[in-house]
Structures are given as C-alpha cells and as structure tokens.
Amino acid sequence: MFSTLDFGVIPLSLPFIWSGLLYSLKLTLTAMTGGIILGTLLALARLSGGVFLATVSTLYVNTLRSIPLLMVILWFFFLIPIFTGAPMGAEKSAMITFTLFEAAFFAEIMRAGIQSVSKGQINAGYAIGMSYWQTMGHVILPQAFRNMLPVLLTQTIILFQDTSLVYAIGAKDLLKAAEITGKNYNRPVEMYLFSAVLYFAICFSLSMFVKYLNKRIAIIR
C-alpha cells in the first residue's frame, strides 16, 4: 500500500500549505483572544448578581454550548448575508463565528477561575471601597487567569483542531489547502497524511507545554 505513495509532492506543496496553516493559526489566535475577552465579560455578568445581565449571559452561554459548531458556522455564513444584504467572505465569517462561539466556552472556564479565588478577597475589596468591577479587575481576575491558564490553553488546542471545520464553507485553512494541493498534483492521500502530521505535531507540542505549565502553577500554589 505505502509503496504507491509519492511524498515527493510535499516539498512542491509547502508554499500553499504554509498559507493555509497561517490562516488556521490566525483564526485560532483571533478566536482565542476575542473569545477570552468576551467570555470574561460574560462570566462577570453571570456572577454580578444582576438579574438581567445574569439571564442574558446564561442564555447566551447555554445556547451556544448546546449547538454543534459546524451548524453555527453554516448558519452564520448563509444567513447573515440575507439580513445584511451583502455577501461575507468565508474567512471573515469564520473569524466572527469562532470568536462568538468560543466565548461561550471560555466564559465557563473563567467563571470557574473566578469562583476558585477565595470570597474573602472579594469582601476585602469591598471593604476598602472598591466596586464589583474594580474588585474583579484588580484583585480577582489576575488570580483567576493564572489558575485557569492551563485550561484556557487546552481549550485553545481544541479550538485549533476545530478550525478544520471552516472547510465546509470554503475558507482556505490547512485542511482546505491540503485538499486543493492534493487535487492539483493528483496526490490527495499524501497531502491529507501530511496535514494530519502537522495537526498532530502542533497539538502534541502545545499539550506538552500545558502539562509543563500545570506543574509550574502547582509549584507556585
């Protein structure tokens, strides 16, 4: 079986594969950054005690966490242009969709991180005249981020793996680049194998880093 494979096509495909990998990494970093920021705001809203904010943020988080990501990608890509009257490119659509979707998962991670900090520190912030948002921003969130950093990075690894789903709307990520190159050189199996190796190498390396980080944070604690 393997004797029929020709991996000589890989060097020829590297520029195209590289552009696809760059988009996957850009999508991951954009969705991670935007997702953590929005997710943190959602977590704070859920814990604020305000009925309206808590209800809206809880509804948002629970709804998106209950819908498959692929379905959200397709909905956003096909439905938004109908409402706006203007087409939206696959790459831009994926950026927005992933950010909004991942925010629901990062919100739960950050909520757990905030709740892991002693309530005595919150009361201490109130005692010296800080508001809820000041206490969270200056006292609680820095500790919550440290406690949840390994989990945030683990979710980011999952996010990177999920970027392959933009294949469904034609965005040129790593998997799409492998497919196109495989068709161009009539070597789809080799290119899919190569993309799988790249996914594994990146995700495994990040997993080892998260494992190391877990040990470091455990020592600090």
C-alpha angles and dihedrals in degrees: 000000000000091000088073093057120101112200091176086093091069098076089049091052098046098099092053093042090049092055090051092048091050091054091049090051092045091050090049095049093044094049092044094051096042092040094053093048094047092038091053091052090049091050092050090049091052091051097040095091092233110132096215097045093044093048095048095045093046091050091049094049097044094045097052093041089055096053125076112250093231090058091051091050092052094044093051094044096050104030104043094062088053091058097038096039091225129096118246121211119243094241095051092043091052092050093054095041095050093046093052093042097046091048088071091057096041088050091062092046092051092045089056090047093051092048090050090066115088114264087223089073091054090051090048090055091051090047093060092049102266120147123232093264093044091051091050094046099045104029115017108033097055089055093042091053091051093049094046099038095104091048091047090052091047089054088049090056089053088047091054090052091049092055087082087074091074083076084085093067097038100255110156102242126147094283094047091048090052091050094050093046091047090054093045093054095030089239105113096150094055093048094048089050091049093050090049090054090051092050091049095047094050096043094044092050091050091047090055089050091051090050090052091047091052090057093048093050090047089055092049090052 
